[in-house]
Amino acid sequence: MTDIKKIAIAIDGYSSTGKSTLAKNLAQKLKYSYVNTGAMYRSVALHYLRQQKKIAKDVKIKEVIKSLNNIHIAFFFNEDNNTDEVFLNGENVHNKINSLEVSNLVSKISKIKEVRNFMVRIQKELGKNKAVVMEGRDIGTVVLPQAEVKIFMTAKKKIRAKRRLDELQKKGYKVSLEEVLENIEDRDFQDENRIESPLKKPDKAYVIDNSNMSLNEQLDVALKIVLKVLNM
């Protein structure tokens, strides 16, 4: 696909709906940049866990805010696996931010106002030149409200939990379906009810329920949406 107009594409939705996979595949198809904002919040959560040196039930908000002064997040393209990977203070943490410990913490971290403000500034900068596919929880509502294409992704909770379980097990994590489902339900509640930028469908967003879709089918649907907007 060549000579396509440069636009901004915002993909929002619930956890484990395949936002990252769709955004990455769509970006590759369009030859756009791909930004995984969830990976950015996960990197902050990982940094906080490392600083605390133990898993705590309650987040020390002041410590999280303080840690922002010592965090640098960047994305670099890995030609071997054809994807943009996230780096935390120069370290590739692409395969370290998906543990259940980080997943259990990330919604609590991401609802902190100072953290969201810190991230939104970076994300707006990444999206200002367009030709970007950015995914997360508040891209179409807060980060890129002017995006020409907005997609909101959803799927049934049990299907999302099974997908997440398969992903974790492939990476060597030993968790149960019940644990993953509980984590997803907790994250949904926190994402929808946080004061700062709660998860909601952006205005004029196209909804994709991929409960029964293959990766190719959802990519085909997203491409048709983009081409419709571009009048191609």
Number of C-alpha atoms within 10 A of each C-alpha: 7 7 7 13 10 15 21 24 28 30 29 29 27 23 25 21 25 20 24 23 16 21 27 23 19 23 20 16 13 19 17 22 21 26 26 22 21 19 23 25 23 25 26 27 25 23 21 24 18 11 12 14 9 9 14 11 8 8 16 12 15 10 12 21 18 12 15 16 9 9 13 14 18 16 18 11 13 10 8 6 8 10 17 18 19 25 18 18 14 11 11 16 17 16 10 12 23 19 17 17 14 22 19 19 24 22 21 17 23 25 18 17 16 18 19 17 13 13 19 18 11 16 19 14 11 15 22 12 11 19 19 24 29 32 28 25 27 25 27 29 21 14 22 22 16 15 20 18 24 29 24 24 23 19 19 13 19 16 16 21 24 17 16 21 23 14 14 18 12 10 13 10 14 11 14 13 15 13 12 22 19 14 18 22 15 13 20 17 14 17 24 15 14 16 11 17 19 17 21 17 19 22 11 12 18 16 17 17 15 18 15 11 13 10 13 11 12 20 19 14 12 22 15 13 16 20 12 11 12 14 7 8
